[in-house]
Amino acid sequence: MGQRQSLEVLGAIEQALAQHPAFGDSTYILDQLQLCLEGRLNAMSDRLPVAKRFLEGLTRANGNSLHHVLADTVVRCAILHAHTQIETEGPFGLPLADCEEVFDETTRRLQQGKFGTTLDDGSLRRLGPEPYHGWLWSEEHSGDIFGRSFRYLMKEKYGAIPRTPTDDEIAALTKGARLLHDLLPSLTPSALRHAHLIACVPDAGGWKGIASSSQFHLGGTIFLGRSLPGPWWVAEHLLHESLHQKLYDFRHGHSVQELDLELDVPREDAPRVCSPWNPQRLNKSNQWDVNRVYAAFHVYVHLALLAMVAEQRASEMEDAYGPFHGMIESGKAFERAHYLGEKLKEQCWDHVGLAGRRLVDWLISVLEFLNPSPPPRGAYIHLYLDHYRREASQVAAALRENGSIGSGLSQRLIPLAKDEVESARSVLSAIDAGRELRRFNHVVAQYTDEELGTKFSELRRQIGTALMDASPDGYRLTESGDHDRLVKEMIESASQRIFTVLAGYPPAVADAKRRAHELRFVKSCEDQVGRLLAVLACAVPSGGRILEIGTGAGVGTAWIAAGLGERTDIEVVSVEIDAGLSDAVRRWPWPAYVRIVTADALEALGTLGTFNLVFADAAPIKYGHIESVLKALCPGGLLILDDLRVGKRTDEVQRAEKDALRSKLLGHPEVQAVEIDWSSRVVLVAKSR
């Protein structure tokens, strides 16, 4: 990544990142956050007496550091949520009564001279001995107002509670924190002061599959997952998530972005920026809003510094901290930071506030010191190829789990491999890379059809090597960059197909999920329910009929069709009242046995006849007219109803509707019904013969 900087220069850059009067100084940032939160308390003190008492308690304790108090996740959420509820006169986040209790109990703690996190009831251990070290969440925490509120906030956002770390995990966390301080002794305190609580999370709920996470709405807490694979990994992710929290705290007191701080929502006309090193999947998840671009840019600048120092000092530190692995490469971090900084200036500048612009300019100047030889302006194929190679490693892991030769996965990969080979040949031909094309063809000729599947990951590495060998500088296909889009299109298409195969989605389901995202339709059935639908559809006897009430974006329809496969002896009717939705679904080349009907299902039910399987997925019908649905069932026919789970976000009307429907079906004299506490909660009904 260009000439390596000396440790002395890197140390000077670290000092700048940690001590810049506005952008790096954690004391200044936390002081500004405190002023912001005290301003919220003052704004509602006339209407909420307990807020006034809390503010008075803060004023009396002003000679003490209040950063651990006000930046505490529960306290800051209580202030922000109470203020929003007072201003909007509607519910938001923590119930107002709980916010008032938080204020009251925090005031009492201040009177007792307690200026640490409110969650420190004696059950939590510290990350380390220094004042900047946060607390480690444990489920041993009591059920006081602070513990109850923290659990409520976690359930609301993630649907799961952080777990108690094991002794080994605590040891790994503390060792990673020591390593981080040894690498960056100035920046570590500056960043970790913003991580008041560290939580180890289960592979469940909104945390499923995550390595680490932070949320603007849950300021002061960082989340770590994946069983903490080593101190180098822990050091990076502690810094990564703490930096997110540092920026979140900075945002409260400065005009970083033009968005609603309560909802954390950018303006509707804000641009989206592609992150080429991430998969697009079916919902364009690699298209980031300004908020995420800004946060990632801020972090990658710092990670580039961390990785450069770690790479230079690894050999001297491996005796104490083990083999150097699990940390991002400095070149990769720098290239991502450079790309995002460029996109912020080119695409997002009108949506960045004054303080935000100054911070971007300053961080770009830091990048120039880290590496004075950045990629060419507008370059991106190196980032796409990074994603292409990492995805190949994911496929290799999936093949190992499924078995290699003869496995169903390797067979499904063969047509994808052939298409990727042809795409690579087309790209090399388009740029007249004759030597690389001949070499590539020679390599590919050595693969049998079977090996194209079993050695898919190796084949991808060969494709990546051929494209990089053809590049004059490792950043563009040609000096002009005119052909770079060919690599972008090749990799995006290949990535979507790989995701579909690894997720086990039939083509029609994948298309329906993409359509649901484009139409912003968020009520499609969950994957588990869809797979159950496919099984039930497969069991429908020859000559049978299937009815779906509420086509939506066609996800349920697609699962039904997947279950039927090549069968032609079944009729599927899907009814949708919204003509825009049904017209969009009809564009997919459905089998001849699928009929999409635009109609009010209640009116259509009396004209469509009876069915062997009914999936009632339209709320007005299943909650208001279930008897009409039961009449459409053949004797012995099956009815499936999903989305019956009652959660904290279920309002009283919805709760009553769900309870009444379950009670009616489970006690109905003409059916056998079972409630399955699974997925979105399902009731399966069989009509008596």
Residue, then its C-alpha position, 0 to 999 in steps of 0.5 A: m500500500g505504498q511506502r510504509q510509514s515509520l512508527e514515529v510518524l504513525g505515533a504522531i498521527e495517533q496523537a492527532l486522532a486522539q487529541h484533535p480539539a474537536f474531532g478527537d478529544s474525548t473529554y470535549i466530545l463527552d462534555q458536548l454530549q452532556l450539554c445536549l442531554e442537559g438541554r433536553l432535560n431542561a426543555m421538559s422540566d416544566r412538564l416533567p417535575v422529576a426531570k427538573r429534580f434530575l437536572e438540579g441533581l446534576t448541577r449540584a454534582n457538577g464538580n464531579s465527572l458525570h460522563h459515566v452517568l449521562a452517557d450510560t445507555v439507560v440514562r441517555c435513552a431515558i432522556l431522549h425517549a422522554h423528551t420525544q414523548i413529551e414533544t410528540e405526545g405519543p409513545f417512543g422507546l422506553p415507556l414514560a413511566d420507566c423514564e421517570e423512574v430512571f430519572d428518580e433513581t439516578t438522582r438518588r444515586l447522585q445524592q449518594g455520590k455514585f458517578g459511575t454507570t447506573l448498571d454498576d450494581g456490583s454484578l458487573r466486571r470491568l474490562g480493565p483497571e483504567p478509568y476508561h475501561g467499561w463494564l461487561w454486561s452480565e445477566e446476573h444484573s438485578g431486575d432494578i429499573f436500570g436492569r429492566s430498562f436495559r433488557y427492554l431496550m435490547k429486546e426492542k432493538y434486537g429481540a434477544i438479551p446479551r449473554t453473560p460472558t464466560d471466564d475464558e471470554i472475559a480473559a480474551l476481552t481483557k487481553g484484547a484490551r491490553l493489546l489495543h493499548d500496547l498498539l495505540p496507547s493514546l487512541t485507546p483511552s480516547a475511544l474506549r471512554h465511549a464504550h461504557l458497557i461491553a456486551c457479549v451477544p448470542d447468535a440469535g435475534g437481530w444479532k444472528g451472524i454478527a461479528s460486532s455491532s453498535q447502534f446510535h439508538l443504544g449509545g454507550t454500549i458495544f456488542l461483540g459476537r463470534s466467541l472472540p477468536g483471539p486478542w488481535w480480533v478483539a483489539e480491532h473490534l473493541l476499537h471499531e465499535s468504540l469509534h462508532q460510539k465516539l462518532y455517535d456522541f460527537r453527532h449529538g453536539h455537532s452538525v455532522q449530517e442532515l437527519d433526524l437525530e431521534l429517528d436517525v433517518p437521513r433525508e428522503d432525497a439522500p444518495r446511496v453509496c455502494s460498498p463494493w466489498n459487501p454482497q448485494r444480496l436480494n435487498k441491495s444491502n451494500q447500498w449505504d445511506v449517508n449515515r452509514v458511509y460516514a460512520a464506516f469512513h470514520v472507522y476505516v481511517h482509524l483501522a488503517l492506522l491500527a493495522m499499520v502499527a500491528e503489522q510492524r510490531a506483530s513479530e515482537m508481540e506474538d509471544a505475549y498475544g499469540p499469532f498475528h491473525g484476525m485483524i484487517e490488513s492495513g491496505k484493505a482498511f486504507e483503500r476502503a477509507h479512501y473510497l468512502g471519503e471520495k464518495l462522501k465528497e462526490q455524492c454526499w456533500d450536500h447532505v453533510g453538515l458543517a462540522g461533518r464536512r470539516l471532520v471529513d476533510w481532516l480525516i482525508s488529510v490523515l489518510e494522505f499522511l498514512n499513505p501518500s500514494p492512494p488508488p487512482r480517483g474513481a477506482y473500485i475494481h480492487l474492492y469488488l475483487d476483494h469481495y469476490r475472493r472473500e465470497a469464494s472462501q465462504v463457498a469453500a466453508a459451505l462445501r466443507e460443511n456439506g461434503s464435497i464430491g457429489s454433494g447437492l451444493s457442488q452440483r448447483l455450483i457447476p452452472l454458476a462456475k461455467d457462467e463465471v468462466e464465460s464472464a471472465r473470458s468476455v472481460l479479458s477479451a474486451i480489454d485485449a488481454g490476450r496473454e492473460l486469456r490464454r493462460f486462463n483458458h489453459v488453467v480452466a481446461q484442467y477442470t472437469d465439470e465435476e471439479l467446477g463445482t467441488k473446486f469452485s473457490e479455487l476457480r474463483r481465485q484463478i479468475g481474480t488472478a487473471l483479472m488482476d494480472a491484466s490490470p496495469d496497476g491493480y486498481r483498473l482494468t485499463e488506464s482509462g478505467d472505461h471497462d471497470r464496469l464489466v468487472k462490477e457487473m460480473i461480480e454483482s451478478a455472480s454474488q447474487r446467484i451465490f447468495t441465492v444458492l447458499a441460502g437455498y432459495p429457488p429462483a422464483v423466491a429470490d426474485a420475489k424477495r428482490r421485488a418485495h425490497e423494490l416495492r418496499f413491501v415488508k409483510s412477506c412470509e418468513d423463510q421458515v413459513g415459506r419452506l413449510l408452505a413448500v412441504l405442504a404444497c408438495a403433499v397436495p394430491s393430484g388434481g388438488r387446488i391451493l389458495e393464497i389469500g394476499t399475494g403481496a410481492g409473491v414470496g409465498t406464491a414462489w414457495i408454493a410453486a417451489g414445493l410443486g416443482e415440475r408438477t402440472d396436476i395442481e391449480v394455484v390461485s393467489v388473490e391480491i386486492d392491490a392491483g399494483l402488487s398483483d401486476a408486479v407479481r404477474r411479470w415473473p414467468w410462473p408455471a401455467y398452473v399459477r393464476i394471480v387474481t386481482a380482487d377483494a378476497l372476501e368477495a372472491l371466496g364465494t366464487l373460487g370453489t374449494f381448496n386442499l391447501v389455503f394460506a391466509d396471509a391477509a390480515p383483514i380476512k384472517y382476523g375478520h372473516i375466518e369462517s369464510v376461509l374455512k368454508a373454502l377448505c375441502p374436507g381434510g384440507l389444510l389451512i396455515l396462518d402465520d404472523l400470530r406472535v405477540g410481542k412488545r410492539t404488538d398494540e392492544v388491538q392487534r393482541a386482541e385480534k391474535d388471541a381471538l383468532r387462536s381461541k376460535l380455531l383451537g376450539h372450533p368444532e369443525v376442525q383440528a388445529v395446533e398452535i406452533d410456537w415457531s417462526s412468526r408463530v403458526v396455527l395449522v388447521a385441518k378441516s374434518r372430513 
